[in-house]
Amino acid sequence: MLKTIRSFLMSLVLVALAGLPTLVQAGTPEDLKVDAKQALALLVKANPIASVVSKKAKATLIFPNIVKAGLIFGGAYGEGVVMKGTQFDGYVNSVSVTFGWQAGAQSYGYVVFLMTDKAIQYIRDTQGLEIGVGPTVVVVDEGGARNLSSSTLKDDAYAFIFDQQGLMASLSIEGTKITRIKK
C-alpha cells in the first residue's frame, strides 16, 4: 500500500514538473524583454548592493519569473534574457531538478551579474552555465551583501534572488543549468 502511494505521488510530481516550462513561458519575446527590464529595475531599486554590482557587470542574465515545485522530487523552470549593458543579447532558460525532503511551490526571480570576460566566454563555449560548475557564482543573500562593496567584487558572477512568493521548504539555485534558447 505504501509503495503504491509513493509511486502515485512520484508520478504526480513528474507530471507536474513536465508542465512547468509551459506554465512559465512568457507570452512573447517582447513580453519577456519587458518583464526582464522591470525585474532588474525592481531588484536594483530594492537592493543597493545589486545596484552597485549591476554597474560593474559586463553582462546580465535576468530571470523575471522562475516557478519551483516539489514533493520529494522537484524542479524549477523559467525563461530570461541576456543583456550586455543596455543591449539585448539573446534568450536563456533556467532549469533545476531536485531530490530530497521538500514540499510546496513558489515563484521568484533572479539575476546573475557576469563580472568577467571569463564568465561570458564560458557561457558561449559551453552553450550555457551550470551554477556550481565552471565560473565562480556567488549567491548574494543579506549576510553576503553586507560584505560586498565595489572594491570587494572579485568573483566571476553574482546572483541575487528576489520577489519570492509561495511556500517552499528550501530555495537554492545550486545545480541550476542556464542555457541559451531561441524565441
Secondary structure, DSSP 8 states (H G I E B T S, - for coil): -HHHHHHHHHHHHHHHHHHHHHHH--SSHHHHHHHHHHHHHHHHHH-HHHHHHHHH-SEEEEEEEEEEEEEEEEEEEEEEEEEETTEEEEEEEEEEEEEEEEEEEEEEEEEEEE-SHHHHHHHHHHTEEETTSSS-EEEE-HHHHHT--TTT--SSEEEEEEEEEEEES----TT-EEEEE--
